[in-house]
Amino acid sequence: MYEPDLNAPPINPLPPVVIVLVCLLGGVELVFQAAEAGFAGGAAGIGWRIEAVQQYAFSDSVFDWMRETGQYSWENMLRFLTYPFLHQSFMHTLFAVVFVLAIGKFVSEVMNSFAVLLIFFASSAIGAALYSVVLDQQYALIGAYPAVFGLIGAFTWLQFSSLKRSGQSGLKAFTLILFFLGIALLYKFLFGGTNEWLAEMIGFCVGFALSIVLGPDGKERLQKVLLMARQR
């Protein structure tokens, strides 16, 4: 007869790294919401979001200037890591939080916290950098979505490797990213808008690639690759 574990938590606990990321994402947005509602910052609070975007969002023009002059100040380099925590609106933030909760929880249960943070921030930074190199955009890049797609890339690798180990086709693992890519392209075709989907796809590739090394048996896999490279 089934006997429930009375000591088990009613809700599966979230990994600490996911809690930290969600609190940062949600906390920043709550400050903006409070300011825009008049509960914080007074009259100046209404412009907090705009000021934050100007100071902490990823700017294509700033990155172009950095590459042209060779001046990579900490203030400007920090934009690669801070822009994921700025969003256009409450709903823009909410969807990012939901994805981090869902995908981040799964990835965090397989990988350690350092790996999750590395995937999150590397996907953001590399996604923004290559997005700027490929395209010439005049508006700031904000939002956690390149990082979210990095986590989706990690999720895809974990699914892919699991399917391969069980003798199944690994192509099934790419169903989720193909769905999101289709939605992004359809939205772009119907409503126009920005090209942020490119940064998101780059973020996915970064997350997928990093997971090959950071995921289970990653060290052994890396050692095999290095050994093969030396033999050549």
N, C-alpha and C positions, 0 to 999 in steps of 0.2 A: 504494500500500500504506500502511496506517495505521502511523504511527511515533509512539509515545507520547512525551510530553514528560517526560524523566527528571528535569528540574528542578522540575516541578510538585509542589506539596505533596500528600501522600496524602489529606489531608482538607481540604476547603474552609475557609480561615481565617475565623474569626469577626470581625466588625467590633469595634473596641476598645470602643465604647459598650455593646455587648451583653455583652462580657466583664466590664466594670465592673459593670453591673447584676446579672449572674449572681453575681459574686463577693460583692457586697454582700448579696444575698438568701441565698445559700448560707452565707456567712461568719457572719452573725448566727445562723442556725439551728444551725450547727455549734457555736457557743459555747454555745447553750442545751443541745444534746445532750450536750456534754462536761460541763456543769454538772450536768445531771440524772443522768448516769452516775457522778458523783462524781469526775471527773477535773479539775474546775476549781471554784474558789469554796468548797470545803469544804461544810459543812452549809448555809451560806447560799446556795450555788449552786443548790440545788433550787428556790428561789423567784425566781430571776433572771427567768424568763419572765413571771411574774405582775407583778413589779415593773416590768419594761419595758412591759408592757401598760398599767399604771396611769399611767406617766409619758409614754409616747410614742404610745399608740394614739389613734385619733380617738374622742372622747367626745361623744355627742349632748348630754348634760347640760352639759358644759363649753362647747360651742358655743352652746347656748341661753343660758347665763349670759353669755357674751361679747356676744351680740346684745342681751340685755336691759340690760346695764350699760354697753355701749359700750367695754369694756376689752379691747382686743385685744393682749395681751402676746405677745412673741416666743416665750416658752415654750409657750404654748398654740397659737399659729399654726403652730409647728413640727410639731405633730401631723399636720397635713395632708400633710406630706412624709415623716414617719417611719413612719406606720402601715403603708405597703406592705411594709416590711421585717420586720414581725412576723407570725408565723403560729402556728396552733394546734398544729402537730405537724410532724414530718419529712415526712410524705406531703403535707400541705397546702403545704409549701414546695416539695417536689419537683415537683408539677404546675405551680406557678407558674414555676419555673426552666425546665421543659421548654417551656412556652408562650413564654417570653421568648426562649429559644434559637431556637425554630422561627419564630415570627412576627416577633420582633425582628430576626432575621438578614435576613429578606426585606425588611422595611421599611428597615433600615439600608443595604441595598445600593442603594436608590433615593433615600432622603433622607439629609441630613447628620446628624451626631451631635447637633447642637443641636436639630434638629427632633425627633429621636427622644426626647431627654430632655424636651423641652417637652411632647410628647404624653404621655409616661409620667407626669410629675408633675402636669400640668394635669388629666389624666383622673382621677388619684387625688384631687386637691384638690377639683375641681368635683363629681366623683361623690360624695364624702363630704358636701360642703356641701349639695347639693340633696337628697341622701338624708336628711339631718337635717331639712331644712325640710319635706319632704313627709311623713316618718314621725316618730313619737315612739318612739324605741328606748331601752331602758335598758341595753343592753350595748355594749361597745366594738366599733368597726369595725377589723378588722385584715386584713392580707393584701394581696398585690399584684394581686388579680384585677380591681379597677376599672382599674388601669393596664394590665393585660394586655388587657382588653377595649378600652381605648383604642388599643392597638397593633393589635388585630383591626379596629377602626374604620379605622385608617390602611391596613391591608392591604385592607380592603373597598373603600375609595376608589380605591386603586391598581388593583385588579382592575376596578372599575366604569369608570374612565376608559379603561383599556386596551380593554375590551370595546366601549365606545362609539366609540372611534377606529377599531376594526376593523369597525364597522357591526353589531355584535351587540347583543342585549338586555343592558342593564346589570343586570337583575334577578338574573342568575346569580351576581353577585358577593355577594349577600346570603345565599347558601346556608349559609355557615359560621355566621354570627351567628344565623340562624333555627334552626339545629341546636342551638346552645348555649342559646338562649332556650327552646327546647322541652324540653331536658334539665333546665334549671333549674326551669321551671314544673312539670314532671312530678315532680321530686324534692320540690318544695314541696308538691304535692298529695298525694303518697304518704306522705311522712315528716314533713311539717311543717317545722320549722326556722326559719331567719332570713329576713329580707327583703333580704339583701345583694345579691341579683340586681338590685335596683333601682339600686344604686350602680354595678353592673357595666354595666347598660344605658346609664346616663347617661355612664359612661366611654367606652363605644362611640361614643355620639353626639358626645362631645367630640373623640375621636380622628378620627372621620370628618370633622367640621367643620374642624378644624385642618389636616387634610391637604389640603383644597381650596386652602389658601393656602401651606402648607409643602411640598407635593408639587411634582412637575415642572410648570413653567409657572405656578406659583402666583402669582408677582408680576404676571405679565401678566393673570391672571384677576382678581386683586384690583384692579388698575388699571382694568379694564373695569367692574367693579362700582362703583367710586368715581366713574368718569366718568358712568355711567348715573344715579347718585344725584345728582350735581351738575346734570345736565341736567333733572332733575325739579324 
